[in-house]
Every structure is written in C-alpha cells, then in structure tokens.
C-alpha cells in the first residue's frame, strides 16, 4: 500500500517568486495552507478548485514571536497590499507561484520571504 510522505521541493525549483514541489497538488494544497497559517500569514481567500490563495500583507498584525515580525518591511511595504499564491499541477508535481492581482508573476522582498518559508516547510 501507499505510505504518506511529505511533499518534496525540487532543489533547483526555487527561483524568486516560484518553486516546484515534486508531489501531487492534492497533497501540496493542504500543506501550503497549513504553512501559511503556521507563519501567521493572513489568508483572505483560498480557492482549491483554481489553486489560488489570496493573502494580505497590509492587514497583517504579527505578534512578536511570529515569522513576519522578523521582516521589517512587512507592514511598511507600499507597493503591494495583497498577492496571490497560485498552485499549478504539472507533469513534474506542483508549481507554486506568487502573482499580483493581474495574474503576473512578481517578486519583492516580502514575496521572496514567503517562498523561502514555504520551501523550508515543504522540504
């Protein structure tokens, strides 16, 4: 029978605002939701059918012990208030991308930290 194993990120799959996880979408989705919650990232909406998780950085109120409290720019960023974490199933597993509201991939210090945090929790 099959045994559960945690999702495995591709070691070469971490690039700026995206990464590839060598595991099925069905197993990666709940792991990402749990990780965002663990790191105290505010989820505004999550749609598993289209793989989109909308998160807010402007409404985040981190406690002193949260992951986000270590990010000095987190609440002061004026460029992006919200962004989407998009999971896409493909032949190699599941891609995770950070996109703006226009569905374009983008990178800034906050999104890079979110990708790094997800990478750390999914490996």
Secondary structure, DSSP 8 states (H G I E B T S, - for coil): --------B-TT--BTTEEEESS-HHHHHHHHHHHHHHTT-EEEEEETTTTEEEEESSS----TTSGGGG-TTTTT--S-SEEEEEEEEETTEEEEEEE-TTS-B---HHHHHHHHHHHHHH-
